[in-house]
Amino acid sequence: MKTLPWRVLLLCALGCGPTWPAAYQPYAPSDAEQQWDRAFALERAGETSAAAAAFDALCQQEPPYVRACYDRVRVSFSFEDLPTAHARAEAFVLQHPEHALAPSAVDWMLEGAHTSDERLALIARLQTLAGNVQGTDVWDSILYRIARLFAQLHDAEREREALLQIRALGRWHSQLYDDAMWRLITLAAEAGDSSAEEALLREFVATIETSWLIGSYHSRWHDHALQRLGDLLKRNGDARAAFRVYRQLGRWHTSRLRASGLLHAAEMAHQLQRRRTACRYLQVLLVEEPDSRLCAAAMTQREAFGCLAK
């Protein structure tokens, strides 16, 4: 019996097989999405007023096309007076505090705040807005903007008060927790309060999570926090605690500060009279981080610690 060529069998399998479920069919834009595309095309063509009217129409329909509501806010800053544009941005945040674009609308509210008086007026407005949306997703974004405005006014105490509210939410309830914590750490250092700085650093590095099963959680500040905590403990003369922190940084294979962690861990181990441990960390640095600018220092320390002695 003659067998069919493999190409014929493949075509039959593709053409005669089961059809894809409806969920996997090509996506067809909704009427609202098509209208939004046309409105956006008007904006790109420079017809801002017409685009604003089109966005507004989409926003007024039931249910409203929320992306168009945000775009109505956005374009208002290009052709309407600032008070009107600010009012539109504030109204969007009040009406859609859980929407992903609400923080961006808050950012638009910062437009035009250049002088101290303008910033103070904006802070008062944002504080009222924060009180009206407390407990929603956008709340921490408003608090963080308030803190940044206080920073621009060089009012560290009131900046700290705003950041502490974000800290109280915790990592699981605020996407700005890491940024708020790092700024609080910086403020404590600038104030010369080493006890507060150490406590904040310990709290922050405790949020590091490493898991082979479900993945790891690292913020962009975590390795800097380990380095900073290790340096603080080193200055305070606590070599054992500093060694543990530097060792943790040295085990972080993807950190740009890993080489620094290894070098300082070796130094602390040597202070603790653990020469073999110190030499091992220096060897790891030289072998696994050969392009690091700290390799020269590692080679110098290796000789000073007697690692090359037979």
Legacy VTK file of the C-alpha trace (Angstrom):
# vtk DataFile Version 3.0
C-alpha trace
ASCII
DATASET POLYDATA
POINTS 310 float
0.000 0.000 0.000
1.300 3.383 -1.034
1.726 5.965 1.739
0.876 9.605 1.217
3.757 12.087 1.088
4.468 13.815 4.440
3.546 17.215 3.010
0.050 15.961 2.152
-0.366 14.510 5.628
0.768 17.807 7.198
-1.686 19.852 5.122
-4.478 17.457 6.036
-3.638 17.733 9.729
-3.640 21.523 9.554
-6.746 21.836 7.412
-8.851 19.030 8.837
-7.949 19.346 12.494
-10.126 20.900 15.201
-10.863 24.618 14.960
-9.422 27.019 17.509
-11.669 28.003 20.416
-13.298 31.416 20.161
-10.904 32.788 22.783
-8.004 32.259 20.366
-9.621 33.832 17.334
-8.035 37.043 15.974
-8.992 40.009 18.143
-11.428 42.485 16.613
-11.294 46.030 18.050
-14.505 47.212 19.679
-16.399 50.249 18.410
-15.003 52.314 21.285
-11.448 51.259 20.452
-11.930 52.151 16.808
-13.297 55.569 17.805
-10.329 56.053 20.114
-7.945 55.225 17.244
-9.604 57.910 15.118
-9.422 60.444 17.966
-5.744 59.683 18.500
-5.123 60.096 14.764
-6.703 63.561 14.978
-4.338 64.476 17.796
-1.315 63.278 15.850
-2.487 65.353 12.900
-2.429 68.452 15.094
-6.214 68.805 15.391
-6.100 68.997 19.179
-9.532 70.544 19.737
-11.214 67.951 17.515
-9.315 65.155 19.268
-10.354 66.526 22.663
-14.005 66.560 21.574
-13.711 62.961 20.337
-12.064 61.815 23.571
-14.745 63.655 25.533
-17.535 61.906 23.604
-16.010 58.513 24.395
-15.678 59.494 28.040
-19.319 60.578 28.281
-20.772 57.371 26.834
-22.101 54.561 29.037
-20.022 52.808 30.141
-17.260 55.396 29.718
-14.121 54.465 27.824
-11.764 55.358 30.682
-8.625 55.552 28.539
-10.336 58.303 26.551
-11.181 60.120 29.792
-7.494 60.166 30.646
-6.551 61.336 27.157
-9.054 64.165 27.516
-7.125 65.206 30.624
-3.792 64.873 28.859
-4.660 66.958 25.791
-6.267 69.653 27.936
-2.795 70.680 29.119
-1.825 71.528 25.538
-4.602 73.990 24.698
-6.632 74.881 27.811
-5.710 77.120 30.734
-3.979 75.432 33.682
-6.839 75.778 36.215
-9.220 74.002 33.823
-6.664 71.312 33.010
-5.870 70.785 36.694
-9.568 70.462 37.492
-9.946 67.807 34.787
-6.984 65.841 36.151
-8.326 65.998 39.696
-11.791 64.913 38.554
-10.279 61.904 36.753
-8.468 60.791 39.921
-11.634 61.167 42.001
-13.753 59.223 39.502
-11.198 56.496 38.689
-8.874 56.106 41.711
-8.277 52.408 41.001
-7.372 52.874 37.334
-3.777 52.286 36.238
-3.632 55.786 34.716
-4.703 57.585 37.904
-1.064 58.123 39.052
-0.287 59.658 35.657
-3.209 62.032 36.102
-1.728 63.036 39.467
1.555 63.775 37.686
-0.277 66.109 35.319
-1.498 68.040 38.350
2.129 68.982 39.073
2.303 71.023 35.870
2.852 74.718 36.500
4.000 74.440 40.131
7.306 76.310 39.990
7.354 78.801 42.858
7.154 78.061 46.576
3.646 79.522 46.801
2.461 77.434 43.839
3.911 74.284 45.382
2.318 74.992 48.749
-1.050 75.544 47.070
-0.648 72.298 45.139
0.302 70.412 48.311
-2.889 71.607 49.993
-4.912 70.495 46.980
-3.227 67.091 46.869
-3.729 66.585 50.603
-7.457 67.181 50.170
-7.483 64.799 47.206
-5.601 62.166 49.226
-8.209 62.387 51.959
-10.948 61.731 49.418
-9.305 58.655 47.879
-7.672 57.119 50.963
-7.564 53.334 50.751
-7.519 53.234 46.950
-4.662 52.307 44.630
-3.775 55.916 43.810
-3.463 57.059 47.429
0.221 56.210 47.866
1.023 57.913 44.549
-0.497 61.155 45.831
1.399 60.860 49.122
4.664 60.301 47.271
4.094 63.385 45.081
3.344 65.405 48.215
6.616 64.178 49.732
8.549 65.174 46.608
7.011 68.657 46.696
8.092 69.053 50.323
11.587 67.940 49.253
11.620 70.721 46.657
10.670 73.134 49.455
13.529 71.713 51.614
11.037 70.736 54.325
12.543 67.396 55.396
10.249 66.872 58.386
6.996 67.171 56.437
8.485 65.124 53.604
9.261 62.424 56.153
5.691 62.533 57.511
4.284 61.842 54.041
6.761 59.017 53.401
5.989 57.378 56.739
2.383 56.934 55.634
3.598 54.946 52.615
5.942 52.951 54.847
2.965 52.059 57.057
1.243 50.458 54.053
4.075 47.938 53.724
5.572 46.337 50.642
2.505 44.268 49.847
0.156 47.254 49.751
2.218 49.933 48.033
4.297 49.832 44.868
6.115 52.910 46.165
7.192 51.295 49.451
10.757 50.702 48.228
11.180 54.275 46.998
9.694 55.687 50.204
11.957 53.526 52.374
15.085 54.474 50.470
14.230 58.158 50.765
13.573 57.753 54.517
16.974 56.081 54.868
18.583 58.974 52.995
16.824 61.548 55.181
17.996 59.775 58.352
21.578 59.783 57.055
21.388 63.464 56.109
20.101 64.259 59.610
23.009 62.331 61.160
20.650 59.913 62.924
22.634 56.688 62.557
20.317 54.730 64.865
17.267 55.538 62.736
19.256 54.871 59.565
20.335 51.435 60.810
16.803 50.523 61.921
15.358 51.537 58.552
18.073 49.666 56.665
17.442 46.494 58.676
13.708 46.781 58.063
14.277 47.304 54.359
16.733 44.452 53.762
14.375 42.141 55.662
11.975 42.460 52.713
14.450 40.717 50.390
13.062 37.365 49.301
14.958 34.591 47.556
13.260 31.367 46.515
14.210 28.655 44.046
10.546 27.667 43.828
8.610 30.899 43.300
11.357 33.302 42.276
12.963 36.184 44.092
11.969 39.685 45.066
14.609 42.387 44.868
14.020 46.096 44.493
16.477 48.371 42.733
17.595 49.616 46.160
18.121 46.350 48.019
21.770 45.739 47.144
22.577 49.387 47.872
20.845 48.960 51.239
23.003 45.916 52.054
26.145 47.834 51.124
25.047 50.821 53.187
24.115 48.704 56.213
27.415 46.848 56.056
29.337 50.125 55.873
27.381 51.502 58.843
28.057 48.419 60.972
31.713 48.514 59.949
32.018 52.151 61.061
30.368 51.234 64.357
32.996 48.537 64.933
30.633 45.547 64.679
32.777 43.397 62.401
30.734 40.224 62.914
27.417 41.836 61.934
29.084 43.681 59.052
30.545 40.388 57.792
27.103 38.761 57.712
25.650 41.653 55.716
28.551 41.796 53.250
28.368 38.012 52.873
24.693 38.314 51.925
25.612 40.881 49.285
28.449 38.670 48.039
26.008 35.789 47.514
23.786 37.960 45.308
25.111 36.797 41.935
23.148 39.284 39.827
23.998 42.406 41.832
26.352 44.997 40.402
27.663 45.429 43.953
28.527 41.762 44.432
32.274 42.315 44.053
32.164 45.007 46.725
30.304 42.630 49.034
32.911 39.908 48.497
35.828 42.281 49.079
34.368 43.728 52.272
33.313 40.279 53.523
36.935 39.196 53.135
38.117 42.254 55.057
35.683 41.599 57.917
36.598 37.897 58.000
40.252 38.870 58.334
39.390 41.191 61.232
37.608 38.252 62.858
40.834 36.197 62.393
39.205 33.886 59.858
41.993 33.936 57.286
40.832 30.947 55.253
37.358 32.431 54.909
38.831 35.787 53.878
41.037 34.117 51.275
38.112 32.122 49.921
36.028 35.259 49.348
38.927 36.979 47.609
39.374 33.957 45.355
35.659 33.938 44.489
35.872 37.617 43.565
38.884 37.083 41.294
37.437 34.005 39.585
33.769 34.949 39.281
34.066 38.736 38.902
37.216 39.028 36.748
36.106 42.283 35.103
35.486 44.114 38.368
37.587 47.194 39.090
38.002 45.765 42.618
40.137 42.841 41.426
43.322 44.864 41.925
42.359 45.547 45.546
41.493 41.857 45.988
44.940 40.814 44.747
46.580 43.283 47.138
44.529 41.975 50.058
45.224 38.373 49.098
48.948 39.055 49.424
48.518 41.075 52.639
46.390 38.353 54.247
48.947 35.672 53.401
46.621 33.791 51.082
49.495 32.967 48.717
51.692 31.468 51.425
52.398 27.782 50.998
LINES 1 311
310 0 1 2 3 4 5 6 7 8 9 10 11 12 13 14 15 16 17 18 19 20 21 22 23 24 25 26 27 28 29 30 31 32 33 34 35 36 37 38 39 40 41 42 43 44 45 46 47 48 49 50 51 52 53 54 55 56 57 58 59 60 61 62 63 64 65 66 67 68 69 70 71 72 73 74 75 76 77 78 79 80 81 82 83 84 85 86 87 88 89 90 91 92 93 94 95 96 97 98 99 100 101 102 103 104 105 106 107 108 109 110 111 112 113 114 115 116 117 118 119 120 121 122 123 124 125 126 127 128 129 130 131 132 133 134 135 136 137 138 139 140 141 142 143 144 145 146 147 148 149 150 151 152 153 154 155 156 157 158 159 160 161 162 163 164 165 166 167 168 169 170 171 172 173 174 175 176 177 178 179 180 181 182 183 184 185 186 187 188 189 190 191 192 193 194 195 196 197 198 199 200 201 202 203 204 205 206 207 208 209 210 211 212 213 214 215 216 217 218 219 220 221 222 223 224 225 226 227 228 229 230 231 232 233 234 235 236 237 238 239 240 241 242 243 244 245 246 247 248 249 250 251 252 253 254 255 256 257 258 259 260 261 262 263 264 265 266 267 268 269 270 271 272 273 274 275 276 277 278 279 280 281 282 283 284 285 286 287 288 289 290 291 292 293 294 295 296 297 298 299 300 301 302 303 304 305 306 307 308 309
